Amino acid sequence: MRIRRDVVFISSVLFTVAFLLLIPQSLSAALTGLRPNPGLDAGLSADAGLLGDLGTVCLAVIFVGLIVTWAGYVKRVRWTWFVMFTIVWIWAFPILVLPLLQHKIALTWTEWIYSSLGQSGSPRIWAESVLIFALMVIALILPAKAFFQGGKSLQSGLADHL
């Protein structure tokens, strides 16, 4: 087996790393919904169930992203770039970055970086979310030229799979 070292392959590896980094959090959330706590009131129990549903959906999107990445994206099938664009901006952005933009963070950049490196908690979770999203955006932008200049067209990509 010959390993290709082009930008699309590198992008596929970056997407894979980003998706794999999201699996533990998503799995933890999915398992939260499966193990109801009898000591919770009705509202908190419903929240735990909703968190479990969100974790399950996130796992499904992650696995779809991995399948699309390694079944078509790495082969430069143009429609897979649009699928990955949708996953990055319609799924990952609202989950990973949008909550940070909607809340006033009381830390300066220096305090945020220091806190995220030195201790666990919200600053570290925020930093991990931003870094994973940045990795996904880089993986999306890096091969854009390969997909739209000389790559397979949408029609030929579909014809190859039918």
DRENKEGU-932636 format. One record per atom (N, C-alpha, C): x, y, z; atom name. Coordinates in steps of 0.02 Angstrom, whole numbers, plus 32768, in hexadecimal, padded with zeros to 4 digits. Layout:
N
- X | Y | Z | CA $
...
//
This chain:
162
- 802A | 7FC5 | 8000 | N $
- 8000 | 8000 | 8000 | CA $
- 802C | 803E | 8000 | C $
- 801F | 806A | 7FD2 | N $
- 8045 | 80A8 | 7FCC | CA $
- 8022 | 80E0 | 7FF1 | C $
- 8046 | 8103 | 801C | N $
- 8029 | 813A | 8041 | CA $
- 8035 | 817A | 801A | C $
- 7FFD | 819D | 800C | N $
- 8002 | 81DD | 7FE8 | CA $
- 800D | 8215 | 801A | C $
- 8038 | 8243 | 8008 | N $
- 8046 | 827B | 8034 | CA $
- 8031 | 82BD | 8014 | C $
- 7FF6 | 82BF | 7FF8 | N $
- 7FDD | 82FD | 7FDB | CA $
- 7FB1 | 8321 | 800D | C $
- 7F9B | 835D | 7FFB | N $
- 7F75 | 8386 | 802A | CA $
- 7F32 | 8366 | 803D | C $
- 7F14 | 8341 | 8010 | N $
- 7ED4 | 8321 | 8021 | CA $
- 7EDF | 82EA | 8054 | C $
- 7F14 | 82C4 | 804E | N $
- 7F23 | 8290 | 807F | CA $
- 7F31 | 82B0 | 80C3 | C $
- 7F59 | 82E5 | 80C4 | N $
- 7F69 | 8308 | 8103 | CA $
- 7F29 | 8323 | 8121 | C $
- 7EFE | 8340 | 80F8 | N $
- 7EBE | 8359 | 8110 | CA $
- 7E93 | 8321 | 812E | C $
- 7E93 | 82E7 | 810E | N $
- 7E6D | 82AE | 8127 | CA $
- 7E87 | 8298 | 816B | C $
- 7EC8 | 8299 | 8173 | N $
- 7EE6 | 8287 | 81B4 | CA $
- 7ED2 | 82BB | 81E9 | C $
- 7ED3 | 82FB | 81D7 | N $
- 7EBF | 832F | 8207 | CA $
- 7E76 | 8328 | 821B | C $
- 7E4B | 831A | 81EB | N $
- 7E04 | 830E | 81FC | CA $
- 7DFE | 82D2 | 822A | C $
- 7E22 | 829D | 821B | N $
- 7E1F | 8261 | 8245 | CA $
- 7E35 | 826F | 828C | C $
- 7E6B | 8294 | 8294 | N $
- 7E83 | 82A6 | 82D7 | CA $
- 7E4E | 82D0 | 82FC | C $
- 7E31 | 8301 | 82D9 | N $
- 7DFE | 832B | 82F9 | CA $
- 7DC1 | 8302 | 830E | C $
- 7DAA | 82D5 | 82E3 | N $
- 7D71 | 82AC | 82F4 | CA $
- 7D81 | 827D | 832E | C $
- 7DBB | 825F | 832D | N $
- 7DCE | 8231 | 8363 | CA $
- 7DD4 | 8255 | 83A6 | C $
- 7DE9 | 8294 | 83A5 | N $
- 7DED | 82BA | 83E3 | CA $
- 7DA8 | 82CA | 8400 | C $
- 7D75 | 82CA | 83D5 | N $
- 7D31 | 82D9 | 83EC | CA $
- 7D0C | 829B | 8406 | C $
- 7D24 | 8260 | 83F7 | N $
- 7D01 | 8223 | 840B | CA $
- 7CF9 | 821B | 8457 | C $
- 7D2D | 8225 | 8480 | N $
- 7D24 | 821B | 84C8 | CA $
- 7CEC | 8247 | 84E7 | C $
- 7CEA | 8287 | 84D5 | N $
- 7CB6 | 82B2 | 84F0 | CA $
- 7C71 | 829D | 84D8 | C $
- 7C6B | 828B | 8498 | N $
- 7C2B | 8277 | 847D | CA $
- 7C13 | 8235 | 849B | C $
- 7C42 | 8207 | 84A4 | N $
- 7C30 | 81C7 | 84C2 | CA $
- 7C1B | 81D0 | 850B | C $
- 7C3E | 81FA | 852F | N $
- 7C2B | 8209 | 8574 | CA $
- 7BE5 | 8227 | 8578 | C $
- 7BD6 | 8255 | 854A | N $
- 7B93 | 8273 | 854A | CA $
- 7B5F | 8240 | 8537 | C $
- 7B6D | 8215 | 8507 | N $
- 7B3D | 81E1 | 84F3 | CA $
- 7B30 | 81B1 | 852D | C $
- 7B63 | 819F | 8552 | N $
- 7B5A | 8171 | 858A | CA $
- 7B34 | 8192 | 85C4 | C $
- 7B39 | 81D4 | 85CA | N $
- 7B14 | 81F7 | 85FF | CA $
- 7AC9 | 81ED | 85F7 | C $
- 7AB2 | 81EE | 85B9 | N $
- 7A6B | 81E4 | 85AC | CA $
- 7A54 | 819C | 85B8 | C $
- 7A83 | 816C | 85B4 | N $
- 7A70 | 8126 | 85BE | CA $
- 7A6C | 8112 | 8607 | C $
- 7A8E | 8136 | 8632 | N $
- 7A8F | 8125 | 8679 | CA $
- 7A69 | 815A | 86A1 | C $
- 7A27 | 8154 | 86A3 | N $
- 7A01 | 8187 | 86C8 | CA $
- 7A0F | 8183 | 8713 | C $
- 7A13 | 81BC | 8732 | N $
- 7A1E | 81C1 | 877A | CA $
- 79DA | 81C8 | 879C | C $
- 79C6 | 8197 | 87C4 | N $
- 7984 | 819C | 87E3 | CA $
- 797E | 81D6 | 8815 | C $
- 79B5 | 81F2 | 882B | N $
- 79B3 | 8228 | 885C | CA $
- 79A6 | 826C | 883C | C $
- 79A5 | 8270 | 87FA | N $
- 799A | 82B0 | 87D9 | CA $
- 7950 | 82C1 | 87D5 | C $
- 7941 | 8302 | 87D8 | N $
- 78FB | 8315 | 87CD | CA $
- 78EA | 830F | 8783 | C $
- 78AC | 831B | 8771 | N $
- 7895 | 8311 | 872B | CA $
- 78BB | 833D | 86F9 | C $
- 78C8 | 837B | 870B | N $
- 78EA | 83A9 | 86DD | CA $
- 7931 | 8393 | 86CF | C $
- 7956 | 8383 | 8704 | N $
- 799B | 836D | 86FB | CA $
- 799E | 8329 | 86D7 | C $
- 796E | 82FF | 86E4 | N $
- 796C | 82BE | 86C2 | CA $
- 7960 | 82C8 | 8677 | C $
- 7934 | 82F7 | 8666 | N $
- 7928 | 8306 | 861F | CA $
- 7967 | 8324 | 85FF | C $
- 798B | 834F | 8624 | N $
- 79C9 | 836B | 860B | CA $
- 79FD | 8335 | 85FE | C $
- 7A02 | 8304 | 862B | N $
- 7A31 | 82CD | 8622 | CA $
- 7A1E | 82A4 | 85E5 | C $
- 79DD | 8299 | 85DA | N $
- 79C7 | 8275 | 859F | CA $
- 79D7 | 829B | 855F | C $
- 79CE | 82DD | 8560 | N $
- 79DE | 8307 | 8527 | CA $
- 7A29 | 8306 | 8519 | C $
- 7A51 | 8309 | 854D | N $
- 7A9A | 8305 | 8545 | CA $
- 7AAE | 82C2 | 8526 | C $
- 7A8D | 828C | 853B | N $
- 7A9A | 824B | 851D | CA $
- 7A88 | 8248 | 84D4 | C $
- 7A50 | 8266 | 84C2 | N $
- 7A3C | 8269 | 847C | CA $
- 7A6E | 8292 | 8453 | C $
- 7A84 | 82CA | 846E | N $
- 7AB6 | 82F3 | 844B | CA $
- 7AF7 | 82CD | 8441 | C $
- 7B0C | 82A8 | 8474 | N $
- 7B49 | 8280 | 846E | CA $
- 7B42 | 824A | 8439 | C $
- 7B08 | 822B | 8434 | N $
- 7AFC | 81F8 | 8401 | CA $
- 7AFE | 8217 | 83BB | C $
- 7ADF | 8250 | 83B3 | N $
- 7AE0 | 8272 | 8372 | CA $
- 7B27 | 8286 | 8360 | C $
- 7B4D | 82A0 | 8390 | N $
- 7B92 | 82B3 | 8383 | CA $
- 7BBC | 8277 | 836D | C $
- 7BB2 | 823E | 838E | N $
- 7BD6 | 8201 | 8379 | CA $
- 7BC3 | 81EE | 8332 | C $
- 7B84 | 81F4 | 8321 | N $
- 7B6E | 81E3 | 82DC | CA $
- 7B8F | 8212 | 82A9 | C $
- 7B91 | 8252 | 82B8 | N $
- 7BAF | 8282 | 828A | CA $
- 7BFB | 8275 | 8284 | C $
- 7C1A | 8265 | 82BB | N $
- 7C62 | 8255 | 82BA | CA $
- 7C6F | 8219 | 828D | C $
- 7C48 | 81E4 | 8294 | N $
- 7C52 | 81A9 | 826B | CA $
- 7C41 | 81B6 | 8222 | C $
- 7C0F | 81DE | 8214 | N $
- 7C00 | 81F1 | 81CF | CA $
- 7C3C | 8218 | 81B3 | C $
- 7C57 | 8247 | 81DA | N $
- 7C91 | 826D | 81C4 | CA $
- 7CCD | 8241 | 81B5 | C $
- 7CD9 | 8210 | 81E0 | N $
- 7D11 | 81E2 | 81D4 | CA $
- 7D06 | 81B8 | 8195 | C $
- 7CCA | 81A0 | 818B | N $
- 7CBB | 8178 | 8150 | CA $
- 7CC2 | 81A2 | 8111 | C $
- 7CA6 | 81DE | 8111 | N $
- 7CAB | 8209 | 80D6 | CA $
- 7CF4 | 821B | 80C9 | C $
- 7D19 | 8229 | 80FE | N $
- 7D60 | 823B | 80F6 | CA $
- 7D87 | 8204 | 80D4 | C $
- 7D7F | 81C7 | 80EA | N $
- 7DA9 | 8191 | 80D1 | CA $
- 7D8B | 816C | 8096 | C $
- 7D4B | 8175 | 8088 | N $
- 7D2D | 8154 | 804D | CA $
- 7D2E | 8180 | 800F | C $
- 7D28 | 81C1 | 8017 | N $
- 7D24 | 81EC | 7FDC | CA $
- 7D51 | 8228 | 7FDE | C $
- 7D57 | 8248 | 8018 | N $
- 7D7E | 8286 | 801E | CA $
- 7DC7 | 827A | 800A | C $
- 7DE4 | 8243 | 8022 | N $
- 7E29 | 8234 | 8013 | CA $
- 7E34 | 8226 | 7FC9 | C $
- 7DFD | 8213 | 7FA6 | N $
- 7E00 | 8206 | 7F5E | CA $
- 7DEF | 8244 | 7F35 | C $
- 7DE6 | 827C | 7F56 | N $
- 7DD6 | 82BD | 7F37 | CA $
- 7D93 | 82BE | 7F13 | C $
- 7D63 | 829B | 7F2D | N $
- 7D1F | 82A0 | 7F12 | CA $
- 7D02 | 82E1 | 7F2B | C $
- 7CEF | 830C | 7EFD | N $
- 7CDF | 8351 | 7F0D | CA $
- 7CA5 | 8358 | 7F3F | C $
- 7C71 | 832F | 7F39 | N $
- 7C37 | 8337 | 7F66 | CA $
- 7C4A | 8329 | 7FAF | C $
- 7C7F | 8302 | 7FBB | N $
- 7C93 | 82F5 | 8000 | CA $
- 7CAF | 8333 | 8022 | C $
- 7CCD | 8361 | 7FFA | N $
- 7CE4 | 839F | 8017 | CA $
- 7CA9 | 83C7 | 8032 | C $
- 7C71 | 83C7 | 800E | N $
- 7C35 | 83EB | 8025 | CA $
- 7C17 | 83CA | 8063 | C $
- 7C1B | 8388 | 8067 | N $
- 7C04 | 8365 | 80A4 | CA $
- 7C2F | 837A | 80DF | C $
- 7C71 | 837C | 80D5 | N $
- 7C9D | 838F | 810C | CA $
- 7C94 | 83D9 | 811E | C $
- 7C87 | 8404 | 80EC | N $
- 7C78 | 844A | 80F9 | CA $
- 7C3A | 8450 | 8126 | C $
- 7C08 | 8428 | 8116 | N $
- 7BCA | 8428 | 813D | CA $
- 7BD7 | 8410 | 8184 | C $
- 7BFE | 83DB | 818C | N $
- 7C0D | 83C2 | 81CF | CA $
- 7C34 | 83F6 | 81F7 | C $
- 7C64 | 8417 | 81D8 | N $
- 7C8C | 8449 | 81FC | CA $
- 7C62 | 8485 | 8211 | C $
- 7C3B | 84A1 | 81E2 | N $
- 7C1A | 84E1 | 81F0 | CA $
- 7BD3 | 84DA | 820C | C $
- 7BB1 | 84A3 | 81FD | N $
- 7B6C | 849B | 8216 | CA $
- 7B6A | 8472 | 8255 | C $
- 7B99 | 8444 | 825E | N $
- 7B9A | 841A | 829A | CA $
- 7BD0 | 8430 | 82CC | C $
- 7C0F | 8434 | 82B7 | N $
- 7C45 | 8441 | 82E6 | CA $
- 7C46 | 8489 | 8301 | C $
- 7C3B | 84B9 | 82D5 | N $
- 7C3D | 84FF | 82EC | CA $
- 7C09 | 850D | 8323 | C $
- 7BC9 | 84FB | 831A | N $
- 7B99 | 8509 | 8350 | CA $
- 7BA7 | 84E4 | 8391 | C $
- 7BC7 | 84AA | 838D | N $
- 7BD4 | 8483 | 83CA | CA $
- 7C15 | 8498 | 83EB | C $
- 7C49 | 84A5 | 83C4 | N $
- 7C8B | 84B2 | 83E0 | CA $
- 7C9B | 84FB | 83EC | C $
- 7C85 | 8528 | 83C0 | N $
- 7C9C | 856D | 83C4 | CA $
- 7C64 | 859F | 83D5 | C $
- 7C2A | 8596 | 83B9 | N $
- 7BF4 | 85C6 | 83C3 | CA $
- 7BE4 | 85D3 | 840D | C $
- 7BE2 | 85A0 | 8439 | N $
- 7BD5 | 85AF | 847F | CA $
- 7C09 | 85DF | 849E | C $
- 7C47 | 85DA | 8486 | N $
- 7C7B | 8607 | 84A0 | CA $
- 7C70 | 864F | 8489 | C $
- 7C56 | 8656 | 844D | N $
- 7C4B | 8699 | 8432 | CA $
- 7C0E | 86BA | 8451 | C $
- 7BE0 | 8692 | 846B | N $
- 7BA3 | 86AE | 8488 | CA $
- 7BAA | 86C1 | 84D1 | C $
- 7BDF | 86AB | 84F2 | N $
- 7BE9 | 86BB | 8538 | CA $
- 7C23 | 86EB | 8541 | C $
- 7C1A | 8717 | 8571 | N $
- 7C51 | 8745 | 8581 | CA $
- 7C83 | 871F | 85AC | C $
- 7CC0 | 871A | 8592 | N $
- 7CF5 | 86F7 | 85B7 | CA $
- 7D1C | 872C | 85DE | C $
- 7D22 | 8720 | 861F | N $
- 7D40 | 8751 | 864C | CA $
- 7D8D | 874C | 864D | C $
- 7DAA | 8723 | 8623 | N $
- 7DF2 | 871A | 8623 | CA $
- 7E11 | 873E | 85E7 | C $
- 7E4E | 8757 | 85F1 | N $
- 7E73 | 8771 | 85B8 | CA $
- 7E91 | 8736 | 8593 | C $
- 7EAD | 8743 | 8557 | N $
- 7ECB | 870D | 852F | CA $
- 7F03 | 86EB | 8557 | C $
- 7F2C | 8712 | 8578 | N $
- 7F64 | 86F7 | 859E | CA $
- 7F4B | 86CC | 85D7 | C $
- 7F19 | 86E5 | 85FC | N $
- 7EFD | 86BE | 8634 | CA $
- 7EDC | 867E | 861B | C $
- 7EBB | 8683 | 85E1 | N $
- 7E99 | 8649 | 85C5 | CA $
- 7ECB | 8612 | 85B2 | C $
- 7F01 | 8626 | 8591 | N $
- 7F34 | 85F5 | 857D | CA $
- 7F56 | 85D8 | 85BB | C $
- 7F67 | 8601 | 85EB | N $
- 7F86 | 85EA | 8629 | CA $
- 7F58 | 85B9 | 864E | C $
- 7F18 | 85CB | 8653 | N $
- 7EE8 | 85A0 | 8677 | CA $
- 7EDD | 855E | 8652 | C $
- 7EDB | 8561 | 8610 | N $
- 7ECE | 8523 | 85EA | CA $
- 7F0A | 84F4 | 85ED | C $
- 7F46 | 850F | 85F3 | N $
- 7F81 | 84E4 | 85F7 | CA $
- 7F8D | 84CB | 863E | C $
- 7F7B | 84F3 | 866F | N $
- 7F8C | 84E3 | 86B4 | CA $
- 7F59 | 84BC | 86DC | C $
- 7F1B | 84BD | 86C8 | N $
- 7EE8 | 849B | 86F0 | CA $
- 7EAE | 8484 | 86C4 | C $
- 7E88 | 8454 | 86DE | N $
- 7E4E | 843E | 86B9 | CA $
- 7E13 | 846B | 86C9 | C $
- 7DDF | 8466 | 86A1 | N $
- 7DA5 | 848F | 86AC | CA $
- 7D8F | 84B1 | 866B | C $
- 7D65 | 84E3 | 8672 | N $
- 7D49 | 8504 | 8638 | CA $
- 7D7D | 8521 | 8608 | C $
- 7DB0 | 8544 | 861F | N $
- 7DE1 | 8560 | 85EF | CA $
- 7E02 | 8529 | 85C4 | C $
- 7E11 | 84F0 | 85E1 | N $
- 7E2F | 84BA | 85BA | CA $
- 7DFD | 849E | 8588 | C $
- 7DBF | 8495 | 859C | N $
- 7D8C | 847C | 856E | CA $
- 7D82 | 84AD | 8534 | C $
- 7D82 | 84ED | 8543 | N $
- 7D7B | 8520 | 850E | CA $
- 7DB6 | 851D | 84DE | C $
- 7DF2 | 8518 | 84FA | N $
- 7E2E | 8516 | 84D0 | CA $
- 7E2E | 84D7 | 84A4 | C $
- 7E1B | 849E | 84BF | N $
- 7E18 | 8461 | 8498 | CA $
- 7DE5 | 8467 | 8460 | C $
- 7DAB | 8485 | 846F | N $
- 7D77 | 848E | 843D | CA $
- 7D8F | 84BA | 8404 | C $
- 7DAF | 84F1 | 8415 | N $
- 7DC8 | 8520 | 83E2 | CA $
- 7DFE | 84FE | 83B8 | C $
- 7E2B | 84DA | 83D7 | N $
- 7E61 | 84B8 | 83B2 | CA $
- 7E46 | 8482 | 8384 | C $
- 7E15 | 845B | 839B | N $
- 7DF8 | 8427 | 8370 | CA $
- 7DD4 | 8446 | 8335 | C $
- 7DAF | 847C | 8342 | N $
- 7D8C | 849E | 830B | CA $
- 7DBF | 84BC | 82DA | C $
- 7DF4 | 84DA | 82F3 | N $
- 7E28 | 84F6 | 82C7 | CA $
- 7E47 | 84BF | 829D | C $
- 7E52 | 8485 | 82BA | N $
- 7E6E | 844C | 8295 | CA $
- 7E3F | 8438 | 825C | C $
- 7DFE | 8438 | 826A | N $
- 7DCD | 8427 | 8236 | CA $
- 7DCB | 845B | 81FE | C $
- 7DCF | 849A | 8210 | N $
- 7DCF | 84CF | 81DD | CA $
- 7E0D | 84CB | 81B2 | C $
- 7E46 | 84BF | 81D0 | N $
- 7E84 | 84B6 | 81AA | CA $
- 7E7E | 847A | 817B | C $
- 7E63 | 8444 | 8195 | N $
- 7E5A | 8408 | 816C | CA $
- 7E29 | 8414 | 8132 | C $
- 7DFB | 8441 | 813B | N $
- 7DCB | 8451 | 8106 | CA $
- 7DE9 | 847F | 80D2 | C $
- 7E0E | 84B1 | 80E7 | N $
- 7E2A | 84E3 | 80B9 | CA $
- 7E67 | 84C8 | 8094 | C $
- 7E90 | 84A1 | 80B5 | N $
- 7ECF | 8489 | 8098 | CA $
- 7EC7 | 846B | 8052 | C $
- 7E98 | 843E | 8046 | N $
- 7E94 | 841F | 8003 | CA $
- 7E60 | 843E | 7FD5 | C $
- 7E45 | 8478 | 7FE5 | N $
- 7E0F | 8495 | 7FBD | CA $
- 7E24 | 849C | 7F74 | C $
- 7E61 | 84B1 | 7F68 | N $
- 7E79 | 84BA | 7F24 | CA $
- 7E7A | 8477 | 7EFF | C $
- 7E8E | 8442 | 7F21 | N $
- 7E91 | 83FF | 7F02 | CA $
- 7E4B | 83E6 | 7EEF | C $
- 7E19 | 83FA | 7F15 | N $
- 7DD4 | 83E3 | 7F07 | CA $
- 7DB5 | 840A | 7ECD | C $
- 7DC7 | 844A | 7EC6 | N $
- 7DA4 | 8473 | 7E95 | CA $
- 7DCE | 8486 | 7E58 | C $
- 7E0C | 8472 | 7E57 | N $
- 7E35 | 847C | 7E1B | CA $
- 7E55 | 8439 | 7E09 | C $
- 7E37 | 8417 | 7DD9 | N $
- 7E54 | 83D9 | 7DC2 | CA $
- 7E3E | 839C | 7DE8 | C $
- 7E15 | 83A4 | 7E1B | N $
- 7DFC | 836A | 7E40 | CA $
- 7DC2 | 834A | 7E1A | C $
- 7DA8 | 8314 | 7E35 | N $
- 7D6E | 82F4 | 7E15 | CA $
- 7D32 | 8322 | 7E1B | C $
- 7D08 | 8320 | 7DE9 | N $
- 7CCC | 8349 | 7DEC | CA $
- 7C97 | 8325 | 7E16 | C $
- 7C63 | 8349 | 7E26 | N $
- 7C2D | 832D | 7E4C | CA $
- 7C0C | 82F3 | 7E27 | C $
- 7C02 | 82FB | 7DE7 | N $
- 7BE1 | 82C7 | 7DBF | CA $
- 7C0E | 8289 | 7DB9 | C $
- 7C4E | 8292 | 7DAC | N $
- 7C79 | 8258 | 7DA4 | CA $
- 7C83 | 8234 | 7DE7 | C $
- 7C83 | 8259 | 7E1D | N $
- 7C88 | 8239 | 7E5F | CA $
- 7C4B | 820F | 7E6E | C $
- 7C0F | 8228 | 7E5C | N $
- 7BD3 | 8201 | 7E67 | CA $
- 7BD1 | 81C4 | 7E38 | C $
- 7BE7 | 81CD | 7DFA | N $
- 7BE7 | 8196 | 7DCA | CA $
- 7C16 | 815F | 7DE0 | C $
- 7C4E | 8170 | 7DFF | N $
- 7C7D | 813E | 7E16 | CA $
- 7C5F | 8113 | 7E4E | C $
- 7C32 | 8130 | 7E76 | N $
- 7C16 | 810C | 7EAF | CA $
- 7BD6 | 80E7 | 7E9D | C $
- 7BB9 | 80F3 | 7E63 | N $
- 7B7C | 80D1 | 7E51 | CA $
- 7B88 | 8093 | 7E2B | C $
//
